[in-house]
Amino acid sequence: MEELNAVTIYWLISIGLLVGLVIDLSMFKTGIGMIKNLVWGAIGSVIIGVIMISLNIFAPLIFAALGSIAFLFLFNVFSFDQDHKENAKVS
């Protein structure tokens, strides 16, 4: 089983940054932006990864990547909602 140490945290952050970069490149100038995607991807990966490690779930790094994708999906979806509300008020 995986244990929570500095190397694991490094890999969780790296996976989150990679997922954030891929999500940002696939959004084509929409969504929350590159820096926010990178930060929230890393945060989501660390949160999900630590939870999976503490529950002794097999392959926590894979779950961290999937959790980071889900986390970024939610942030990008709700940012679209806010953008549409702001554009409706201006018009």
PyMOL Python script that loads the backbone (N, CA, C, O; Angstrom):
from pymol import cmd

cmd.read_pdbstr("""\
ATOM      1  N   MET A   1       0.825  -1.189   0.000  1.00  0.00           N
ATOM      2  CA  MET A   1       0.000   0.000   0.000  1.00  0.00           C
ATOM      3  C   MET A   1       0.872   1.257   0.000  1.00  0.00           C
ATOM      4  O   MET A   1       2.029   1.242   0.421  1.00  0.00           O
ATOM      5  N   GLU A   2       0.295   2.299  -0.469  1.00  0.00           N
ATOM      6  CA  GLU A   2       0.947   3.603  -0.531  1.00  0.00           C
ATOM      7  C   GLU A   2       0.950   4.239   0.860  1.00  0.00           C
ATOM      8  O   GLU A   2       0.004   4.069   1.628  1.00  0.00           O
ATOM      9  N   GLU A   3       2.006   4.963   1.174  1.00  0.00           N
ATOM     10  CA  GLU A   3       2.025   5.683   2.445  1.00  0.00           C
ATOM     11  C   GLU A   3       2.185   7.168   2.166  1.00  0.00           C
ATOM     12  O   GLU A   3       2.730   7.562   1.135  1.00  0.00           O
ATOM     13  N   LEU A   4       1.711   7.979   3.082  1.00  0.00           N
ATOM     14  CA  LEU A   4       1.720   9.422   2.912  1.00  0.00           C
ATOM     15  C   LEU A   4       3.071   9.974   3.363  1.00  0.00           C
ATOM     16  O   LEU A   4       3.354  10.054   4.558  1.00  0.00           O
ATOM     17  N   ASN A   5       3.894  10.350   2.394  1.00  0.00           N
ATOM     18  CA  ASN A   5       5.176  10.970   2.686  1.00  0.00           C
ATOM     19  C   ASN A   5       5.421  12.070   1.655  1.00  0.00           C
ATOM     20  O   ASN A   5       4.549  12.368   0.839  1.00  0.00           O
ATOM     21  N   ALA A   6       6.606  12.671   1.695  1.00  0.00           N
ATOM     22  CA  ALA A   6       6.902  13.806   0.823  1.00  0.00           C
ATOM     23  C   ALA A   6       6.892  13.416  -0.653  1.00  0.00           C
ATOM     24  O   ALA A   6       6.455  14.199  -1.496  1.00  0.00           O
ATOM     25  N   VAL A   7       7.361  12.231  -0.966  1.00  0.00           N
ATOM     26  CA  VAL A   7       7.386  11.784  -2.364  1.00  0.00           C
ATOM     27  C   VAL A   7       5.963  11.608  -2.891  1.00  0.00           C
ATOM     28  O   VAL A   7       5.677  11.973  -4.031  1.00  0.00           O
ATOM     29  N   THR A   8       5.089  11.065  -2.089  1.00  0.00           N
ATOM     30  CA  THR A   8       3.697  10.887  -2.505  1.00  0.00           C
ATOM     31  C   THR A   8       3.023  12.237  -2.713  1.00  0.00           C
ATOM     32  O   THR A   8       2.288  12.418  -3.684  1.00  0.00           O
ATOM     33  N   ILE A   9       3.265  13.186  -1.812  1.00  0.00           N
ATOM     34  CA  ILE A   9       2.701  14.531  -1.964  1.00  0.00           C
ATOM     35  C   ILE A   9       3.229  15.176  -3.245  1.00  0.00           C
ATOM     36  O   ILE A   9       2.477  15.835  -3.964  1.00  0.00           O
ATOM     37  N   TYR A  10       4.528  14.988  -3.532  1.00  0.00           N
ATOM     38  CA  TYR A  10       5.107  15.515  -4.769  1.00  0.00           C
ATOM     39  C   TYR A  10       4.378  14.952  -5.991  1.00  0.00           C
ATOM     40  O   TYR A  10       4.034  15.700  -6.907  1.00  0.00           O
ATOM     41  N   TRP A  11       4.142  13.633  -6.007  1.00  0.00           N
ATOM     42  CA  TRP A  11       3.458  13.029  -7.146  1.00  0.00           C
ATOM     43  C   TRP A  11       2.006  13.466  -7.242  1.00  0.00           C
ATOM     44  O   TRP A  11       1.483  13.629  -8.345  1.00  0.00           O
ATOM     45  N   LEU A  12       1.349  13.658  -6.110  1.00  0.00           N
ATOM     46  CA  LEU A  12      -0.029  14.141  -6.140  1.00  0.00           C
ATOM     47  C   LEU A  12      -0.093  15.546  -6.733  1.00  0.00           C
ATOM     48  O   LEU A  12      -0.963  15.835  -7.554  1.00  0.00           O
ATOM     49  N   ILE A  13       0.824  16.418  -6.319  1.00  0.00           N
ATOM     50  CA  ILE A  13       0.859  17.780  -6.864  1.00  0.00           C
ATOM     51  C   ILE A  13       1.200  17.747  -8.350  1.00  0.00           C
ATOM     52  O   ILE A  13       0.596  18.474  -9.138  1.00  0.00           O
ATOM     53  N   SER A  14       2.162  16.908  -8.741  1.00  0.00           N
ATOM     54  CA  SER A  14       2.541  16.809 -10.154  1.00  0.00           C
ATOM     55  C   SER A  14       1.386  16.323 -11.015  1.00  0.00           C
ATOM     56  O   SER A  14       1.157  16.850 -12.104  1.00  0.00           O
ATOM     57  N   ILE A  15       0.663  15.329 -10.539  1.00  0.00           N
ATOM     58  CA  ILE A  15      -0.494  14.824 -11.283  1.00  0.00           C
ATOM     59  C   ILE A  15      -1.555  15.909 -11.407  1.00  0.00           C
ATOM     60  O   ILE A  15      -2.143  16.083 -12.473  1.00  0.00           O
ATOM     61  N   GLY A  16      -1.801  16.637 -10.323  1.00  0.00           N
ATOM     62  CA  GLY A  16      -2.784  17.719 -10.364  1.00  0.00           C
ATOM     63  C   GLY A  16      -2.393  18.830 -11.323  1.00  0.00           C
ATOM     64  O   GLY A  16      -3.247  19.364 -12.031  1.00  0.00           O
ATOM     65  N   LEU A  17      -1.109  19.187 -11.357  1.00  0.00           N
ATOM     66  CA  LEU A  17      -0.651  20.215 -12.296  1.00  0.00           C
ATOM     67  C   LEU A  17      -0.785  19.745 -13.734  1.00  0.00           C
ATOM     68  O   LEU A  17      -1.184  20.520 -14.604  1.00  0.00           O
ATOM     69  N   LEU A  18      -0.459  18.493 -13.993  1.00  0.00           N
ATOM     70  CA  LEU A  18      -0.582  17.950 -15.342  1.00  0.00           C
ATOM     71  C   LEU A  18      -2.040  17.915 -15.788  1.00  0.00           C
ATOM     72  O   LEU A  18      -2.356  18.279 -16.920  1.00  0.00           O
ATOM     73  N   VAL A  19      -2.916  17.481 -14.907  1.00  0.00           N
ATOM     74  CA  VAL A  19      -4.348  17.451 -15.236  1.00  0.00           C
ATOM     75  C   VAL A  19      -4.860  18.876 -15.462  1.00  0.00           C
ATOM     76  O   VAL A  19      -5.635  19.114 -16.389  1.00  0.00           O
ATOM     77  N   GLY A  20      -4.435  19.819 -14.626  1.00  0.00           N
ATOM     78  CA  GLY A  20      -4.840  21.217 -14.802  1.00  0.00           C
ATOM     79  C   GLY A  20      -4.379  21.790 -16.130  1.00  0.00           C
ATOM     80  O   GLY A  20      -5.116  22.538 -16.773  1.00  0.00           O
ATOM     81  N   LEU A  21      -3.168  21.448 -16.546  1.00  0.00           N
ATOM     82  CA  LEU A  21      -2.651  21.925 -17.829  1.00  0.00           C
ATOM     83  C   LEU A  21      -3.440  21.339 -18.992  1.00  0.00           C
ATOM     84  O   LEU A  21      -3.795  22.056 -19.929  1.00  0.00           O
ATOM     85  N   VAL A  22      -3.712  20.050 -18.936  1.00  0.00           N
ATOM     86  CA  VAL A  22      -4.471  19.402 -20.017  1.00  0.00           C
ATOM     87  C   VAL A  22      -5.889  19.974 -20.097  1.00  0.00           C
ATOM     88  O   VAL A  22      -6.397  20.226 -21.189  1.00  0.00           O
ATOM     89  N   ILE A  23      -6.520  20.175 -18.951  1.00  0.00           N
ATOM     90  CA  ILE A  23      -7.874  20.753 -18.935  1.00  0.00           C
ATOM     91  C   ILE A  23      -7.846  22.158 -19.513  1.00  0.00           C
ATOM     92  O   ILE A  23      -8.727  22.524 -20.291  1.00  0.00           O
ATOM     93  N   ASP A  24      -6.832  22.960 -19.138  1.00  0.00           N
ATOM     94  CA  ASP A  24      -6.750  24.330 -19.634  1.00  0.00           C
ATOM     95  C   ASP A  24      -6.549  24.350 -21.150  1.00  0.00           C
ATOM     96  O   ASP A  24      -7.163  25.158 -21.847  1.00  0.00           O
ATOM     97  N   LEU A  25      -5.697  23.469 -21.659  1.00  0.00           N
ATOM     98  CA  LEU A  25      -5.465  23.421 -23.098  1.00  0.00           C
ATOM     99  C   LEU A  25      -6.694  22.951 -23.862  1.00  0.00           C
ATOM    100  O   LEU A  25      -6.885  23.330 -25.018  1.00  0.00           O
ATOM    101  N   SER A  26      -7.519  22.142 -23.241  1.00  0.00           N
ATOM    102  CA  SER A  26      -8.709  21.634 -23.917  1.00  0.00           C
ATOM    103  C   SER A  26      -9.901  22.592 -23.832  1.00  0.00           C
ATOM    104  O   SER A  26     -10.898  22.382 -24.522  1.00  0.00           O
ATOM    105  N   MET A  27      -9.821  23.629 -23.008  1.00  0.00           N
ATOM    106  CA  MET A  27     -10.955  24.538 -22.835  1.00  0.00           C
ATOM    107  C   MET A  27     -11.006  25.648 -23.886  1.00  0.00           C
ATOM    108  O   MET A  27     -12.044  26.296 -24.017  1.00  0.00           O
ATOM    109  N   PHE A  28      -9.941  25.893 -24.631  1.00  0.00           N
ATOM    110  CA  PHE A  28      -9.910  26.878 -25.708  1.00  0.00           C
ATOM    111  C   PHE A  28     -10.376  28.269 -25.266  1.00  0.00           C
ATOM    112  O   PHE A  28     -11.398  28.768 -25.737  1.00  0.00           O
ATOM    113  N   LYS A  29      -9.624  28.880 -24.365  1.00  0.00           N
ATOM    114  CA  LYS A  29      -9.828  30.263 -23.902  1.00  0.00           C
ATOM    115  C   LYS A  29     -11.166  30.484 -23.197  1.00  0.00           C
ATOM    116  O   LYS A  29     -11.667  31.609 -23.176  1.00  0.00           O
ATOM    117  N   THR A  30     -11.738  29.461 -22.635  1.00  0.00           N
ATOM    118  CA  THR A  30     -12.931  29.611 -21.805  1.00  0.00           C
ATOM    119  C   THR A  30     -12.632  28.963 -20.462  1.00  0.00           C
ATOM    120  O   THR A  30     -11.602  28.305 -20.312  1.00  0.00           O
ATOM    121  N   GLY A  31     -13.487  29.132 -19.515  1.00  0.00           N
ATOM    122  CA  GLY A  31     -13.274  28.521 -18.207  1.00  0.00           C
ATOM    123  C   GLY A  31     -12.621  29.496 -17.239  1.00  0.00           C
ATOM    124  O   GLY A  31     -12.765  30.711 -17.377  1.00  0.00           O
ATOM    125  N   ILE A  32     -11.909  28.964 -16.268  1.00  0.00           N
ATOM    126  CA  ILE A  32     -11.392  29.785 -15.178  1.00  0.00           C
ATOM    127  C   ILE A  32      -9.984  30.302 -15.409  1.00  0.00           C
ATOM    128  O   ILE A  32      -9.517  31.124 -14.620  1.00  0.00           O
ATOM    129  N   GLY A  33      -9.287  29.870 -16.439  1.00  0.00           N
ATOM    130  CA  GLY A  33      -7.947  30.354 -16.736  1.00  0.00           C
ATOM    131  C   GLY A  33      -6.869  29.359 -16.342  1.00  0.00           C
ATOM    132  O   GLY A  33      -7.111  28.418 -15.586  1.00  0.00           O
ATOM    133  N   MET A  34      -5.672  29.588 -16.872  1.00  0.00           N
ATOM    134  CA  MET A  34      -4.600  28.627 -16.705  1.00  0.00           C
ATOM    135  C   MET A  34      -4.121  28.514 -15.263  1.00  0.00           C
ATOM    136  O   MET A  34      -3.996  27.405 -14.743  1.00  0.00           O
ATOM    137  N   ILE A  35      -3.853  29.635 -14.613  1.00  0.00           N
ATOM    138  CA  ILE A  35      -3.321  29.599 -13.248  1.00  0.00           C
ATOM    139  C   ILE A  35      -4.319  28.940 -12.303  1.00  0.00           C
ATOM    140  O   ILE A  35      -3.937  28.106 -11.481  1.00  0.00           O
ATOM    141  N   LYS A  36      -5.579  29.303 -12.411  1.00  0.00           N
ATOM    142  CA  LYS A  36      -6.599  28.708 -11.540  1.00  0.00           C
ATOM    143  C   LYS A  36      -6.768  27.217 -11.816  1.00  0.00           C
ATOM    144  O   LYS A  36      -6.969  26.437 -10.885  1.00  0.00           O
ATOM    145  N   ASN A  37      -6.690  26.812 -13.087  1.00  0.00           N
ATOM    146  CA  ASN A  37      -6.773  25.385 -13.411  1.00  0.00           C
ATOM    147  C   ASN A  37      -5.608  24.619 -12.800  1.00  0.00           C
ATOM    148  O   ASN A  37      -5.798  23.525 -12.270  1.00  0.00           O
ATOM    149  N   LEU A  38      -4.402  25.183 -12.868  1.00  0.00           N
ATOM    150  CA  LEU A  38      -3.243  24.511 -12.290  1.00  0.00           C
ATOM    151  C   LEU A  38      -3.368  24.403 -10.772  1.00  0.00           C
ATOM    152  O   LEU A  38      -3.126  23.343 -10.194  1.00  0.00           O
ATOM    153  N   VAL A  39      -3.748  25.511 -10.133  1.00  0.00           N
ATOM    154  CA  VAL A  39      -3.850  25.518  -8.666  1.00  0.00           C
ATOM    155  C   VAL A  39      -4.951  24.580  -8.183  1.00  0.00           C
ATOM    156  O   VAL A  39      -4.720  23.759  -7.295  1.00  0.00           O
ATOM    157  N   TRP A  40      -6.138  24.695  -8.758  1.00  0.00           N
ATOM    158  CA  TRP A  40      -7.253  23.858  -8.311  1.00  0.00           C
ATOM    159  C   TRP A  40      -7.062  22.404  -8.686  1.00  0.00           C
ATOM    160  O   TRP A  40      -7.556  21.519  -7.986  1.00  0.00           O
ATOM    161  N   GLY A  41      -6.349  22.132  -9.786  1.00  0.00           N
ATOM    162  CA  GLY A  41      -6.022  20.757 -10.134  1.00  0.00           C
ATOM    163  C   GLY A  41      -5.102  20.127  -9.102  1.00  0.00           C
ATOM    164  O   GLY A  41      -5.298  18.977  -8.709  1.00  0.00           O
ATOM    165  N   ALA A  42      -4.094  20.880  -8.660  1.00  0.00           N
ATOM    166  CA  ALA A  42      -3.174  20.376  -7.641  1.00  0.00           C
ATOM    167  C   ALA A  42      -3.886  20.195  -6.302  1.00  0.00           C
ATOM    168  O   ALA A  42      -3.681  19.194  -5.615  1.00  0.00           O
ATOM    169  N   ILE A  43      -4.718  21.162  -5.937  1.00  0.00           N
ATOM    170  CA  ILE A  43      -5.450  21.057  -4.668  1.00  0.00           C
ATOM    171  C   ILE A  43      -6.402  19.864  -4.688  1.00  0.00           C
ATOM    172  O   ILE A  43      -6.461  19.107  -3.718  1.00  0.00           O
ATOM    173  N   GLY A  44      -7.143  19.686  -5.772  1.00  0.00           N
ATOM    174  CA  GLY A  44      -8.064  18.554  -5.877  1.00  0.00           C
ATOM    175  C   GLY A  44      -7.341  17.221  -5.836  1.00  0.00           C
ATOM    176  O   GLY A  44      -7.814  16.273  -5.209  1.00  0.00           O
ATOM    177  N   SER A  45      -6.205  17.144  -6.496  1.00  0.00           N
ATOM    178  CA  SER A  45      -5.438  15.904  -6.506  1.00  0.00           C
ATOM    179  C   SER A  45      -4.915  15.558  -5.114  1.00  0.00           C
ATOM    180  O   SER A  45      -4.968  14.400  -4.700  1.00  0.00           O
ATOM    181  N   VAL A  46      -4.415  16.554  -4.395  1.00  0.00           N
ATOM    182  CA  VAL A  46      -3.894  16.307  -3.046  1.00  0.00           C
ATOM    183  C   VAL A  46      -5.022  15.896  -2.099  1.00  0.00           C
ATOM    184  O   VAL A  46      -4.861  14.970  -1.305  1.00  0.00           O
ATOM    185  N   ILE A  47      -6.146  16.576  -2.181  1.00  0.00           N
ATOM    186  CA  ILE A  47      -7.269  16.246  -1.287  1.00  0.00           C
ATOM    187  C   ILE A  47      -7.750  14.812  -1.526  1.00  0.00           C
ATOM    188  O   ILE A  47      -7.865  14.026  -0.585  1.00  0.00           O
ATOM    189  N   ILE A  48      -8.026  14.481  -2.769  1.00  0.00           N
ATOM    190  CA  ILE A  48      -8.528  13.140  -3.086  1.00  0.00           C
ATOM    191  C   ILE A  48      -7.464  12.085  -2.804  1.00  0.00           C
ATOM    192  O   ILE A  48      -7.780  11.015  -2.283  1.00  0.00           O
ATOM    193  N   GLY A  49      -6.208  12.372  -3.141  1.00  0.00           N
ATOM    194  CA  GLY A  49      -5.129  11.420  -2.899  1.00  0.00           C
ATOM    195  C   GLY A  49      -4.928  11.122  -1.427  1.00  0.00           C
ATOM    196  O   GLY A  49      -4.742   9.964  -1.051  1.00  0.00           O
ATOM    197  N   VAL A  50      -4.961  12.155  -0.582  1.00  0.00           N
ATOM    198  CA  VAL A  50      -4.796  11.954   0.862  1.00  0.00           C
ATOM    199  C   VAL A  50      -5.970  11.156   1.429  1.00  0.00           C
ATOM    200  O   VAL A  50      -5.781  10.291   2.285  1.00  0.00           O
ATOM    201  N   ILE A  51      -7.177  11.446   0.952  1.00  0.00           N
ATOM    202  CA  ILE A  51      -8.342  10.685   1.419  1.00  0.00           C
ATOM    203  C   ILE A  51      -8.210   9.217   1.027  1.00  0.00           C
ATOM    204  O   ILE A  51      -8.472   8.335   1.844  1.00  0.00           O
ATOM    205  N   MET A  52      -7.809   8.948  -0.207  1.00  0.00           N
ATOM    206  CA  MET A  52      -7.669   7.557  -0.665  1.00  0.00           C
ATOM    207  C   MET A  52      -6.550   6.826   0.086  1.00  0.00           C
ATOM    208  O   MET A  52      -6.688   5.644   0.401  1.00  0.00           O
ATOM    209  N   ILE A  53      -5.459   7.514   0.370  1.00  0.00           N
ATOM    210  CA  ILE A  53      -4.372   6.892   1.123  1.00  0.00           C
ATOM    211  C   ILE A  53      -4.806   6.592   2.546  1.00  0.00           C
ATOM    212  O   ILE A  53      -4.495   5.526   3.077  1.00  0.00           O
ATOM    213  N   SER A  54      -5.526   7.526   3.172  1.00  0.00           N
ATOM    214  CA  SER A  54      -5.958   7.296   4.551  1.00  0.00           C
ATOM    215  C   SER A  54      -7.016   6.188   4.646  1.00  0.00           C
ATOM    216  O   SER A  54      -7.152   5.555   5.693  1.00  0.00           O
ATOM    217  N   LEU A  55      -7.761   5.950   3.566  1.00  0.00           N
ATOM    218  CA  LEU A  55      -8.745   4.865   3.548  1.00  0.00           C
ATOM    219  C   LEU A  55      -8.151   3.550   3.064  1.00  0.00           C
ATOM    220  O   LEU A  55      -8.860   2.546   2.990  1.00  0.00           O
ATOM    221  N   ASN A  56      -6.853   3.536   2.732  1.00  0.00           N
ATOM    222  CA  ASN A  56      -6.148   2.353   2.223  1.00  0.00           C
ATOM    223  C   ASN A  56      -6.783   1.796   0.959  1.00  0.00           C
ATOM    224  O   ASN A  56      -6.908   0.582   0.797  1.00  0.00           O
ATOM    225  N   ILE A  57      -7.183   2.695   0.065  1.00  0.00           N
ATOM    226  CA  ILE A  57      -7.741   2.305  -1.227  1.00  0.00           C
ATOM    227  C   ILE A  57      -6.583   2.019  -2.180  1.00  0.00           C
ATOM    228  O   ILE A  57      -5.583   2.736  -2.176  1.00  0.00           O
ATOM    229  N   PHE A  58      -6.716   0.974  -2.994  1.00  0.00           N
ATOM    230  CA  PHE A  58      -5.688   0.602  -3.958  1.00  0.00           C
ATOM    231  C   PHE A  58      -5.562   1.676  -5.044  1.00  0.00           C
ATOM    232  O   PHE A  58      -6.577   2.209  -5.492  1.00  0.00           O
ATOM    233  N   ALA A  59      -4.353   2.000  -5.471  1.00  0.00           N
ATOM    234  CA  ALA A  59      -4.022   2.944  -6.546  1.00  0.00           C
ATOM    235  C   ALA A  59      -4.537   4.358  -6.259  1.00  0.00           C
ATOM    236  O   ALA A  59      -5.358   4.873  -7.019  1.00  0.00           O
ATOM    237  N   PRO A  60      -4.073   4.993  -5.181  1.00  0.00           N
ATOM    238  CA  PRO A  60      -4.561   6.333  -4.853  1.00  0.00           C
ATOM    239  C   PRO A  60      -4.161   7.396  -5.865  1.00  0.00           C
ATOM    240  O   PRO A  60      -4.847   8.412  -5.983  1.00  0.00           O
ATOM    241  N   LEU A  61      -3.064   7.190  -6.604  1.00  0.00           N
ATOM    242  CA  LEU A  61      -2.651   8.188  -7.586  1.00  0.00           C
ATOM    243  C   LEU A  61      -3.617   8.242  -8.770  1.00  0.00           C
ATOM    244  O   LEU A  61      -3.849   9.312  -9.333  1.00  0.00           O
ATOM    245  N   ILE A  62      -4.170   7.114  -9.141  1.00  0.00           N
ATOM    246  CA  ILE A  62      -5.164   7.093 -10.218  1.00  0.00           C
ATOM    247  C   ILE A  62      -6.444   7.785  -9.756  1.00  0.00           C
ATOM    248  O   ILE A  62      -7.035   8.571 -10.495  1.00  0.00           O
ATOM    249  N   PHE A  63      -6.863   7.488  -8.533  1.00  0.00           N
ATOM    250  CA  PHE A  63      -8.047   8.163  -7.995  1.00  0.00           C
ATOM    251  C   PHE A  63      -7.803   9.656  -7.834  1.00  0.00           C
ATOM    252  O   PHE A  63      -8.730  10.450  -7.994  1.00  0.00           O
ATOM    253  N   ALA A  64      -6.576  10.053  -7.520  1.00  0.00           N
ATOM    254  CA  ALA A  64      -6.241  11.475  -7.403  1.00  0.00           C
ATOM    255  C   ALA A  64      -6.382  12.170  -8.746  1.00  0.00           C
ATOM    256  O   ALA A  64      -6.877  13.295  -8.813  1.00  0.00           O
ATOM    257  N   ALA A  65      -5.953  11.516  -9.814  1.00  0.00           N
ATOM    258  CA  ALA A  65      -6.096  12.098 -11.148  1.00  0.00           C
ATOM    259  C   ALA A  65      -7.576  12.225 -11.523  1.00  0.00           C
ATOM    260  O   ALA A  65      -7.999  13.259 -12.040  1.00  0.00           O
ATOM    261  N   LEU A  66      -8.347  11.192 -11.266  1.00  0.00           N
ATOM    262  CA  LEU A  66      -9.786  11.244 -11.566  1.00  0.00           C
ATOM    263  C   LEU A  66     -10.491  12.286 -10.701  1.00  0.00           C
ATOM    264  O   LEU A  66     -11.383  12.990 -11.175  1.00  0.00           O
ATOM    265  N   GLY A  67     -10.096  12.382  -9.441  1.00  0.00           N
ATOM    266  CA  GLY A  67     -10.678  13.386  -8.559  1.00  0.00           C
ATOM    267  C   GLY A  67     -10.330  14.795  -8.993  1.00  0.00           C
ATOM    268  O   GLY A  67     -11.156  15.702  -8.890  1.00  0.00           O
ATOM    269  N   SER A  68      -9.123  14.982  -9.474  1.00  0.00           N
ATOM    270  CA  SER A  68      -8.706  16.290  -9.965  1.00  0.00           C
ATOM    271  C   SER A  68      -9.498  16.685 -11.206  1.00  0.00           C
ATOM    272  O   SER A  68      -9.875  17.847 -11.360  1.00  0.00           O
ATOM    273  N   ILE A  69      -9.749  15.724 -12.089  1.00  0.00           N
ATOM    274  CA  ILE A  69     -10.563  15.991 -13.272  1.00  0.00           C
ATOM    275  C   ILE A  69     -11.980  16.389 -12.866  1.00  0.00           C
ATOM    276  O   ILE A  69     -12.537  17.345 -13.405  1.00  0.00           O
ATOM    277  N   ALA A  70     -12.555  15.662 -11.925  1.00  0.00           N
ATOM    278  CA  ALA A  70     -13.907  15.981 -11.454  1.00  0.00           C
ATOM    279  C   ALA A  70     -13.950  17.345 -10.772  1.00  0.00           C
ATOM    280  O   ALA A  70     -14.891  18.114 -10.969  1.00  0.00           O
ATOM    281  N   PHE A  71     -12.938  17.639  -9.976  1.00  0.00           N
ATOM    282  CA  PHE A  71     -12.838  18.912  -9.274  1.00  0.00           C
ATOM    283  C   PHE A  71     -12.785  20.068 -10.279  1.00  0.00           C
ATOM    284  O   PHE A  71     -13.504  21.056 -10.127  1.00  0.00           O
ATOM    285  N   LEU A  72     -11.943  19.947 -11.295  1.00  0.00           N
ATOM    286  CA  LEU A  72     -11.814  20.993 -12.302  1.00  0.00           C
ATOM    287  C   LEU A  72     -13.073  21.109 -13.152  1.00  0.00           C
ATOM    288  O   LEU A  72     -13.443  22.208 -13.566  1.00  0.00           O
ATOM    289  N   PHE A  73     -13.725  19.996 -13.413  1.00  0.00           N
ATOM    290  CA  PHE A  73     -14.977  20.045 -14.154  1.00  0.00           C
ATOM    291  C   PHE A  73     -15.998  20.901 -13.416  1.00  0.00           C
ATOM    292  O   PHE A  73     -16.659  21.747 -14.018  1.00  0.00           O
ATOM    293  N   LEU A  74     -16.124  20.681 -12.119  1.00  0.00           N
ATOM    294  CA  LEU A  74     -17.084  21.460 -11.337  1.00  0.00           C
ATOM    295  C   LEU A  74     -16.727  22.940 -11.317  1.00  0.00           C
ATOM    296  O   LEU A  74     -17.602  23.791 -11.478  1.00  0.00           O
ATOM    297  N   PHE A  75     -15.452  23.253 -11.121  1.00  0.00           N
ATOM    298  CA  PHE A  75     -15.047  24.657 -11.099  1.00  0.00           C
ATOM    299  C   PHE A  75     -15.279  25.330 -12.443  1.00  0.00           C
ATOM    300  O   PHE A  75     -15.734  26.473 -12.485  1.00  0.00           O
ATOM    301  N   ASN A  76     -14.976  24.648 -13.541  1.00  0.00           N
ATOM    302  CA  ASN A  76     -15.177  25.252 -14.854  1.00  0.00           C
ATOM    303  C   ASN A  76     -16.652  25.391 -15.190  1.00  0.00           C
ATOM    304  O   ASN A  76     -17.038  26.380 -15.814  1.00  0.00           O
ATOM    305  N   VAL A  77     -17.482  24.446 -14.805  1.00  0.00           N
ATOM    306  CA  VAL A  77     -18.916  24.542 -15.076  1.00  0.00           C
ATOM    307  C   VAL A  77     -19.526  25.706 -14.314  1.00  0.00           C
ATOM    308  O   VAL A  77     -20.304  26.475 -14.880  1.00  0.00           O
ATOM    309  N   PHE A  78     -19.187  25.846 -13.051  1.00  0.00           N
ATOM    310  CA  PHE A  78     -19.768  26.937 -12.272  1.00  0.00           C
ATOM    311  C   PHE A  78     -19.198  28.284 -12.673  1.00  0.00           C
ATOM    312  O   PHE A  78     -19.855  29.303 -12.457  1.00  0.00           O
ATOM    313  N   SER A  79     -18.012  28.334 -13.244  1.00  0.00           N
ATOM    314  CA  SER A  79     -17.492  29.608 -13.731  1.00  0.00           C
ATOM    315  C   SER A  79     -18.235  30.045 -14.979  1.00  0.00           C
ATOM    316  O   SER A  79     -18.423  31.244 -15.189  1.00  0.00           O
ATOM    317  N   PHE A  80     -18.672  29.090 -15.830  1.00  0.00           N
ATOM    318  CA  PHE A  80     -19.476  29.455 -16.993  1.00  0.00           C
ATOM    319  C   PHE A  80     -20.790  30.074 -16.549  1.00  0.00           C
ATOM    320  O   PHE A  80     -21.258  31.040 -17.152  1.00  0.00           O
ATOM    321  N   ASP A  81     -21.389  29.528 -15.499  1.00  0.00           N
ATOM    322  CA  ASP A  81     -22.650  30.047 -14.991  1.00  0.00           C
ATOM    323  C   ASP A  81     -22.477  31.488 -14.529  1.00  0.00           C
ATOM    324  O   ASP A  81     -23.338  32.325 -14.801  1.00  0.00           O
ATOM    325  N   GLN A  82     -21.392  31.794 -13.844  1.00  0.00           N
ATOM    326  CA  GLN A  82     -21.142  33.150 -13.373  1.00  0.00           C
ATOM    327  C   GLN A  82     -20.899  34.098 -14.550  1.00  0.00           C
ATOM    328  O   GLN A  82     -21.359  35.239 -14.510  1.00  0.00           O
ATOM    329  N   ASP A  83     -20.201  33.666 -15.580  1.00  0.00           N
ATOM    330  CA  ASP A  83     -19.947  34.510 -16.743  1.00  0.00           C
ATOM    331  C   ASP A  83     -21.242  34.862 -17.460  1.00  0.00           C
ATOM    332  O   ASP A  83     -21.415  35.997 -17.905  1.00  0.00           O
ATOM    333  N   HIS A  84     -22.154  33.899 -17.577  1.00  0.00           N
ATOM    334  CA  HIS A  84     -23.416  34.160 -18.250  1.00  0.00           C
ATOM    335  C   HIS A  84     -24.274  35.126 -17.438  1.00  0.00           C
ATOM    336  O   HIS A  84     -24.978  35.951 -18.022  1.00  0.00           O
ATOM    337  N   LYS A  85     -24.236  35.049 -16.131  1.00  0.00           N
ATOM    338  CA  LYS A  85     -25.004  35.976 -15.299  1.00  0.00           C
ATOM    339  C   LYS A  85     -24.458  37.397 -15.417  1.00  0.00           C
ATOM    340  O   LYS A  85     -25.231  38.353 -15.473  1.00  0.00           O
ATOM    341  N   GLU A  86     -23.119  37.546 -15.455  1.00  0.00           N
ATOM    342  CA  GLU A  86     -22.531  38.862 -15.590  1.00  0.00           C
ATOM    343  C   GLU A  86     -22.847  39.469 -16.959  1.00  0.00           C
ATOM    344  O   GLU A  86     -23.117  40.666 -17.053  1.00  0.00           O
ATOM    345  N   ASN A  87     -22.816  38.660 -18.017  1.00  0.00           N
ATOM    346  CA  ASN A  87     -23.145  39.173 -19.355  1.00  0.00           C
ATOM    347  C   ASN A  87     -24.614  39.555 -19.455  1.00  0.00           C
ATOM    348  O   ASN A  87     -24.951  40.496 -20.174  1.00  0.00           O
ATOM    349  N   ALA A  88     -25.493  38.854 -18.757  1.00  0.00           N
ATOM    350  CA  ALA A  88     -26.914  39.171 -18.789  1.00  0.00           C
ATOM    351  C   ALA A  88     -27.187  40.498 -18.084  1.00  0.00           C
ATOM    352  O   ALA A  88     -28.071  41.242 -18.508  1.00  0.00           O
ATOM    353  N   LYS A  89     -26.452  40.809 -17.022  1.00  0.00           N
ATOM    354  CA  LYS A  89     -26.646  42.062 -16.305  1.00  0.00           C
ATOM    355  C   LYS A  89     -26.164  43.254 -17.128  1.00  0.00           C
ATOM    356  O   LYS A  89     -26.761  44.329 -17.062  1.00  0.00           O
ATOM    357  N   VAL A  90     -25.108  43.082 -17.888  1.00  0.00           N
ATOM    358  CA  VAL A  90     -24.545  44.161 -18.686  1.00  0.00           C
ATOM    359  C   VAL A  90     -25.432  44.491 -19.869  1.00  0.00           C
ATOM    360  O   VAL A  90     -25.566  45.660 -20.230  1.00  0.00           O
ATOM    361  N   SER A  91     -26.041  43.486 -20.482  1.00  0.00           N
ATOM    362  CA  SER A  91     -26.820  43.699 -21.716  1.00  0.00           C
ATOM    363  C   SER A  91     -28.071  44.456 -21.500  1.00  0.00           C
ATOM    364  O   SER A  91     -28.816  44.702 -22.448  1.00  0.00           O
TER     365      SER A  91
END
""", "prot")
cmd.dss("prot")
cmd.show_as("cartoon", "prot")
cmd.util.cbc("prot")
cmd.orient("prot")
